[in-house]
Amino acid sequence: MFIMKKFLLLSVSALVAMCAAAQSNWVSEVEGMMENGEFKKAELYMKSMPKDVRAAEEVRIDSLNTIMGRIRKDFTMTPEEGIRLIRQKMPKATDAQISKWKRDRKIEYMVIDGKEWWFRKSVRNLWLLADELKENHDKDKWDTYKIRRKYYLEAMRTPADANALRDWRHVNITFKLDVNADVIPAGETLRVWMPFPYENMRQKNIKLESSNRPVTMSEGSKHHTVYMEAKAEKGKKTHFEYTFSYDVAERHIAQQDLVAMIEPYNKNTAEYKEFTGDYPPHIVITDDTRALAREIVGEETNPVLQASKIFDWISLKYPWAGAREYSTIKNMPEYVMANGHGDCGQVALLYITLVRSLGIPARWESGWMIHPDEVNWHDWAETYFEGVGWVPTDQSFGRSAVDTPMNSYYTTGIDLYRMASNETIGDKLSPEKKYIRSETVDFQPGEVEWRKGNLYYDTWKSHLTVNSIEKIKY
């Protein structure tokens, strides 16, 4: 009897293990189909799985179907339409030239279910990426540099304190989010997360001034948010709004000062290990990333100068271009290097990965840029130097400063026109969100869901308004 019970227990354990393996294998199978552009096959595969598996894996199945849907939304241009748009601007563009742009990934495309589709921003991006249009790129860079130099000179009129902070301002901002009418049935509850600043060296005295609904502030998440709920009403948009204020400063430490101040890293601390290690899927240290980083820095051993070399290499090699949905990209740094371009968040992640590969701690920061001439989402990084602390690093803004008098400013500094709300990527929201986020990596415009799924950007709109930025003294 004992032997029989033992046999049954072993059989049940083996069955459980087999079921667990089968459940994990189906994800690999589907992801392989997606990688090959076999979306219909992947969808049919998931539909044909046993009911109990589909019930247990409801959220994961929803996420995979959602990712395929987002890729389809990003790749909506036919090759014929793309070629027509190119020749409207460049009538003499040849078939051979267009084929070369595709081979060189200046034109991004995918084959989905046997049909070629171009990325919806591919033609617009071509004017930013094609070597034939370099003259236009240089003009854009100098126009941007002139604007940003104005903010730099403005900040430099104020003496820095002991932490290299200067030019403090008091900022007042209103954030609004409107969910379209009848997106969900009347009486159902909308759950909404929206960005909120967090306290760090450059941001303090943060205050929620007002809101049009009860608010729950995030706890334990590195995406700092305001959370609200509301019942949908038939035929009416659902409006969410709040106003907040905070104090913010510019911070910049000159490279030569950092070189003089830096000390050897204490590699035994938990913080050092965390910020020089992996954070999959977008920060993964490999033999290849280590070899590339070493190749870039050459014989240089000073971490400040090593990080600067990485920063300059990325700035010169990878121009800005309109990005695909982050949630559809498996590894951002690999994507940048394969495609030869990247937006602010993509190059920030490449920078973080490469400097971590050298044993230099680096981490993510993001939120909004709130410059008088441009209010938009933005991502950057911070680099840790022993004896100094965390120093801001804006890899994307650095591209407009290459070969200018501000060449090193954004390597070890940042202007004051920021609202930082994220300390990392891909963290769980608070309160926790059930379904896949519209933005799985970053968090800026907000997130919305109801009990049956996520609500994507095409069902709601958000807007950040800077009410005032006033000089203050500290």
C-alpha positions in Angstrom: 0.0 0.0 0.0 2.8 2.4 0.9 4.5 1.7 -2.4 1.2 2.3 -4.3 0.7 5.7 -2.5 4.2 6.7 -3.2 3.8 5.7 -6.9 0.5 7.8 -7.1 2.2 10.8 -5.5 5.1 10.6 -8.0 2.6 10.2 -10.9 0.7 13.3 -9.8 3.9 15.3 -9.3 5.1 14.2 -12.8 1.7 15.2 -14.3 1.8 18.6 -12.6 5.4 19.2 -13.9 4.3 18.1 -17.4 1.4 20.5 -17.3 3.6 23.4 -16.1 6.1 22.6 -18.9 3.3 22.5 -21.5 2.0 25.8 -20.3 5.4 27.5 -20.6 6.0 25.8 -24.0 2.9 27.2 -25.5 4.2 30.7 -24.9 7.5 29.9 -26.6 5.6 28.4 -29.5 3.4 31.5 -29.9 6.3 33.9 -29.5 8.2 32.0 -32.2 5.2 32.3 -34.6 5.0 36.0 -33.8 8.7 36.4 -34.5 8.2 34.8 -37.9 5.2 37.1 -38.7 2.7 34.2 -38.5 0.1 36.1 -36.6 -3.0 34.2 -37.8 -1.3 30.9 -37.0 -0.5 32.2 -33.5 -4.0 33.4 -32.9 -5.5 30.1 -34.1 -3.0 28.2 -31.9 -4.2 30.0 -28.8 -7.9 29.6 -29.6 -7.4 25.9 -30.0 -5.8 25.3 -26.6 -7.8 23.4 -24.0 -10.4 25.5 -22.2 -8.8 25.0 -18.8 -5.5 26.3 -20.1 -7.1 29.3 -21.8 -9.0 30.1 -18.5 -5.8 29.9 -16.4 -3.8 31.9 -18.9 -6.4 34.5 -19.8 -4.2 37.5 -19.1 -1.2 36.2 -20.9 -3.2 35.2 -23.9 -4.8 38.7 -23.9 -1.3 40.2 -23.7 0.0 38.2 -26.7 -3.0 39.0 -28.8 -2.7 42.7 -27.8 1.0 42.8 -28.9 0.1 41.4 -32.3 -2.7 44.0 -32.6 -0.3 46.8 -31.7 2.2 45.6 -34.3 -0.5 45.6 -36.9 -1.4 49.2 -36.0 2.2 50.2 -36.3 2.8 48.5 -39.7 -0.1 49.8 -41.8 1.6 51.2 -44.9 1.8 49.2 -48.1 5.1 49.2 -50.0 3.2 50.9 -52.9 1.9 53.7 -50.7 5.4 54.2 -49.2 7.1 54.4 -52.5 4.5 56.9 -53.7 5.1 59.1 -50.7 8.9 58.9 -51.1 8.7 59.9 -54.8 6.5 62.9 -53.9 9.4 64.3 -52.1 12.2 62.7 -54.1 10.9 62.2 -57.7 14.3 60.7 -58.8 14.4 58.0 -56.1 15.2 54.8 -57.9 14.0 51.3 -57.1 17.6 50.3 -56.3 17.9 53.2 -53.9 14.7 52.3 -52.1 15.8 48.6 -51.9 19.0 49.7 -50.4 17.2 51.8 -47.7 15.2 48.7 -46.8 18.4 46.6 -46.6 20.1 49.3 -44.4 16.9 49.5 -42.3 16.4 53.2 -43.1 12.9 51.9 -44.0 11.5 49.6 -41.4 9.1 46.9 -42.6 7.7 43.5 -41.5 6.2 40.5 -43.3 3.0 39.7 -41.5 1.0 36.6 -42.7 2.9 36.6 -45.9 2.4 40.2 -46.8 4.9 43.1 -46.6 3.9 46.1 -44.4 5.9 49.2 -43.8 6.1 50.9 -40.4 3.6 53.8 -40.4 6.4 56.3 -39.6 9.0 54.8 -42.0 8.8 57.5 -44.8 8.9 60.3 -42.2 11.8 58.6 -40.6 13.6 58.3 -43.9 14.2 62.0 -44.0 15.9 61.8 -40.6 18.0 58.7 -41.4 19.0 58.8 -45.1 22.6 59.9 -45.7 21.4 61.8 -48.8 19.6 64.3 -46.5 22.5 64.9 -44.0 22.5 68.6 -44.7 18.9 68.9 -43.4 19.9 66.9 -40.3 22.7 69.3 -39.5 20.4 72.3 -39.8 17.9 70.8 -37.4 20.6 70.0 -34.9 21.9 73.6 -34.8 18.4 75.0 -34.5 17.7 72.7 -31.5 21.1 73.6 -30.0 20.3 77.3 -30.1 17.1 76.8 -28.1 18.8 74.6 -25.5 21.8 76.8 -25.1 19.4 79.6 -24.1 18.2 77.5 -21.1 21.8 76.6 -20.2 22.9 80.3 -20.2 19.8 81.2 -18.2 20.7 78.6 -15.5 24.4 79.6 -15.4 23.5 83.1 -14.2 22.7 81.5 -10.8 25.5 80.2 -8.6 25.4 76.5 -7.9 25.1 75.1 -4.3 27.2 72.4 -2.8 25.3 69.7 -4.7 25.7 71.5 -8.1 22.0 72.6 -8.0 21.0 76.0 -9.3 18.2 78.1 -10.7 15.3 76.7 -8.6 11.8 77.1 -9.9 8.3 76.5 -8.5 6.2 74.6 -11.1 2.4 74.3 -11.2 0.9 71.7 -13.5 -2.5 70.4 -14.4 -3.0 66.9 -15.9 -6.2 65.9 -17.6 -7.4 62.6 -19.0 -10.7 62.0 -20.9 -12.0 58.6 -21.8 -14.2 58.6 -24.9 -18.0 58.1 -24.5 -19.4 54.6 -24.6 -16.0 52.8 -24.7 -17.3 50.6 -22.0 -20.9 49.9 -20.9 -22.6 52.6 -18.7 -22.2 51.8 -15.0 -18.9 49.9 -15.4 -15.9 51.2 -13.5 -12.9 52.9 -15.2 -9.6 52.5 -13.5 -7.1 55.3 -14.3 -3.4 55.8 -13.4 -1.7 59.2 -14.2 1.9 60.5 -13.6 3.0 62.3 -10.5 6.5 63.7 -9.6 8.6 62.0 -6.9 11.1 63.5 -4.5 14.8 63.4 -5.5 17.8 65.7 -5.3 16.4 67.9 -8.1 12.7 67.8 -7.2 11.1 68.6 -3.8 8.2 70.2 -2.0 5.8 68.1 -4.1 2.1 68.8 -3.4 -1.2 67.6 -4.8 -3.2 70.9 -5.0 -6.6 69.6 -6.2 -8.4 66.8 -8.0 -11.9 66.3 -9.4 -12.2 62.8 -7.9 -10.9 61.0 -4.9 -7.2 60.1 -5.3 -5.0 57.2 -4.3 -1.3 57.9 -4.4 1.0 55.0 -5.5 2.9 53.0 -2.9 5.9 50.8 -3.5 6.0 51.3 -7.3 8.8 53.2 -9.1 6.2 54.6 -11.5 4.8 57.4 -9.3 1.1 57.9 -10.0 -2.2 59.3 -9.1 -5.0 56.7 -9.3 -8.7 57.5 -9.7 -11.9 55.5 -10.5 -15.2 56.6 -12.0 -18.4 55.0 -13.4 -18.9 55.4 -17.1 -22.1 57.2 -18.1 -23.9 56.6 -21.4 -23.1 59.1 -24.1 -20.6 61.1 -22.0 -16.9 61.3 -21.8 -15.4 60.5 -18.4 -13.1 63.3 -17.2 -10.2 63.0 -14.8 -8.2 66.0 -13.6 -5.7 67.1 -11.0 -3.3 69.9 -10.3 0.1 69.6 -8.5 3.1 71.7 -7.7 6.8 71.0 -7.0 10.2 72.8 -6.9 12.8 71.8 -9.4 16.4 72.8 -10.2 19.0 72.5 -12.9 22.0 70.3 -12.1 25.3 69.9 -13.9 28.8 68.9 -12.9 31.6 69.6 -15.3 33.6 66.6 -16.5 36.9 67.8 -15.1 35.3 68.3 -11.7 33.9 64.8 -11.7 37.3 63.4 -12.7 38.8 65.1 -9.7 36.1 64.0 -7.3 35.5 60.4 -8.2 36.6 57.6 -5.9 37.0 53.8 -6.4 33.6 52.0 -6.4 32.6 49.9 -3.4 31.5 46.9 -5.4 30.1 45.1 -2.4 27.0 47.3 -1.8 23.6 46.2 -2.8 23.1 49.4 -4.8 26.3 48.8 -6.9 25.2 45.2 -7.7 21.7 46.3 -8.6 22.7 49.1 -11.0 25.5 47.2 -12.7 23.4 44.1 -13.3 20.6 42.9 -15.6 17.1 44.2 -15.6 15.4 42.1 -18.4 14.2 42.3 -21.0 15.7 45.7 -22.0 18.9 45.8 -19.8 20.8 42.6 -20.4 24.6 42.4 -19.9 26.3 39.9 -22.2 29.7 39.1 -23.4 28.9 41.0 -26.6 27.8 44.2 -24.7 31.0 44.0 -22.6 33.2 43.6 -25.7 31.5 46.5 -27.5 31.8 48.7 -24.4 35.5 47.9 -24.1 36.0 48.6 -27.8 34.4 52.0 -27.5 36.4 53.1 -24.4 39.7 51.6 -25.6 42.5 52.0 -23.0 40.5 54.5 -20.8 40.1 53.4 -17.2 38.5 56.4 -15.5 34.7 55.8 -15.1 33.8 59.4 -15.8 35.7 59.4 -19.1 34.5 55.9 -20.0 30.9 56.9 -19.6 31.5 60.1 -21.7 33.0 58.0 -24.5 29.9 55.7 -24.5 27.7 58.8 -24.5 29.5 60.4 -27.5 29.6 57.1 -29.4 25.8 56.7 -29.2 25.2 60.4 -30.0 27.3 60.2 -33.1 26.1 56.8 -34.3 22.3 56.7 -33.6 20.1 59.6 -34.9 16.6 60.2 -33.5 13.6 58.7 -35.4 10.0 58.1 -34.6 9.6 54.9 -32.5 7.4 51.8 -32.7 5.3 51.0 -29.6 7.8 50.0 -26.9 5.6 47.0 -25.9 6.3 45.4 -29.3 10.1 45.4 -29.0 11.8 42.5 -27.3 15.1 44.2 -26.3 15.5 48.0 -26.9 19.3 48.3 -27.1 19.4 45.4 -29.6 16.7 47.1 -31.6 18.7 50.4 -31.7 21.9 48.7 -32.9 20.1 46.5 -35.5 18.1 49.5 -37.0 20.7 52.3 -36.6 18.4 54.7 -34.8 16.5 55.3 -31.6 14.3 57.7 -29.8 15.0 59.1 -26.3 14.1 56.0 -24.3 15.7 53.6 -26.6 19.1 55.3 -26.6 18.9 55.8 -22.8 18.5 52.1 -22.4 21.5 51.5 -24.8 23.6 53.9 -22.7 22.6 52.2 -19.4 23.3 48.7 -20.8 26.8 49.7 -22.1 28.0 51.6 -19.1 26.7 48.8 -16.8 28.8 46.4 -19.0 31.8 48.4 -17.8 30.8 48.1 -14.1 29.6 51.7 -14.0 26.2 52.0 -12.2 23.4 53.6 -14.3 19.7 53.8 -14.0 16.5 55.0 -15.7 14.6 58.2 -15.1 11.7 59.6 -17.2 8.6 61.7 -17.2 7.9 64.9 -19.1 10.0 67.7 -20.6 8.3 71.0 -19.8 10.3 73.5 -21.8 8.6 76.8 -22.8 8.8 75.8 -26.5 8.0 72.1 -26.1 6.0 70.0 -23.6 6.3 66.3 -24.3 7.2 62.8 -22.9 10.9 62.3 -22.4 13.3 59.7 -21.0 16.9 60.0 -19.7 19.3 58.3 -17.3 21.4 58.8 -14.3 25.0 57.6 -13.8 26.6 56.9 -10.4 30.1 58.1 -9.6 31.5 57.0 -6.2 32.2 60.1 -4.1 29.7 62.2 -6.0 26.5 60.3 -6.3 23.9 60.0 -9.0 24.5 62.5 -11.9 21.8 63.1 -14.6 22.6 62.0 -18.2 20.4 62.9 -21.1 21.6 60.8 -24.0 19.0 62.0 -26.5 19.5 65.7 -25.8 23.2 65.1 -26.2 22.7 64.4 -29.9 21.8 68.0 -30.5 25.0 69.1 -28.7 27.6 67.0 -30.5 30.3 69.3 -32.1 28.9 72.3 -30.3 30.1 74.4 -27.3 27.6 72.4 -25.2 29.1 69.0 -26.2 29.4 67.6 -22.7 26.6 69.4 -20.9 24.0 66.7 -21.1 26.6 63.9 -20.5 26.8 65.0 -16.8 23.8 67.3 -16.4 20.3 68.2 -17.1 18.2 71.4 -17.5 15.5 72.3 -15.0 12.5 71.9 -17.4 11.6 68.4 -16.3 8.9 66.5 -14.4 10.4 63.2 -13.3 7.9 60.5 -12.4 9.6 57.2 -13.2 12.6 55.7 -11.5 12.7 52.5 -13.5 11.1 50.7 -16.4 8.3 48.1 -16.4 7.4 48.2 -12.7 4.0 47.1 -11.5 1.6 50.0 -11.0 0.0 50.8 -7.7 -2.8 49.8 -7.2 -1.8 46.9 -9.4 -3.1 46.8 -12.9 -4.6 43.4 -14.1 -4.2 43.6 -17.9 -1.2 44.5 -20.1 -0.4 48.2 -20.0 -0.7 50.4 -23.1 3.0 51.3 -22.4 4.8 48.3 -20.9 8.2 50.0 -20.5 7.6 53.6 -19.7 4.8 55.6 -18.0 3.9 59.2 -19.1 0.4 59.7 -20.7 -1.4 57.4 -18.2 -3.1 54.0 -18.2 -6.7 53.0 -18.3 -8.5 49.7 -17.9 -11.8 48.2 -16.9 -12.8 44.7 -15.6 -12.6 43.1 -19.1 -9.3 44.6 -20.3 -6.9 47.4 -21.0 -8.1 50.5 -22.8 -5.6 51.6 -25.5 -4.6 55.1 -26.5 -7.2 55.3 -29.2 -10.0 55.2 -26.6 -8.8 58.1 -24.5 -6.7 61.3 -24.5 -4.5 62.9 -21.9 -2.9 66.3 -21.7 -0.3 68.0 -19.4 -0.5 71.8 -19.0 2.2 73.9 -17.4 0.3 76.6 -15.6 3.4 78.4 -14.3 7.2 78.2 -13.8 8.4 80.8 -11.3 11.9 81.6 -10.0 12.4 81.0 -6.3 15.3 81.2 -3.9 16.8 78.5 -1.7 
